[in-house]
């Protein structure tokens, strides 16, 4: 529905918007959706990068405001399990390590939706991905709850046998569930399906924005 159609439905006879609630709904509807795309792979021209680029194409075509974060290029340490195993993360919601973690976390907080993309190693996320993800879960699931109810897309890319993609997606979704996030779709990308999955990711990106704008009944 276009902004003009919204205006007609909410205007009174005098041409003014009927109430503040309706005005806020209009503003939210026409505002560009902010999407954070986190991805991890050491290869800038590999299968994971190709999948990321195709999904980004769909997001941009749909008019989203996109923030791309390549975790491999960020300064991210692994969790230290401070103190007796829990440092400040479950007491203040902050991590004691001074690196790029806090900046990325803030980007996720401000996003309407989050896309998680990882190459697959040992049927799991990359080590860079896990370094960020483990700390995020500790801060958000135990204290902050900033990311609860965020709608997500998961993409796992395997250039070898492809057998580890489903396990990787399962592990990733389990962590998101701990933080209260919800998954719209889980997409495995492997050598066998790349010729038809990569083009489909463009449409997947467009569909994702539509679902963020108009909602989708996930039955949970």
Order of alpha helices (4+ residues) and beta strands (2+ residues): alpha-alpha-beta-alpha-beta-alpha-beta-alpha-beta-alpha-beta-alpha
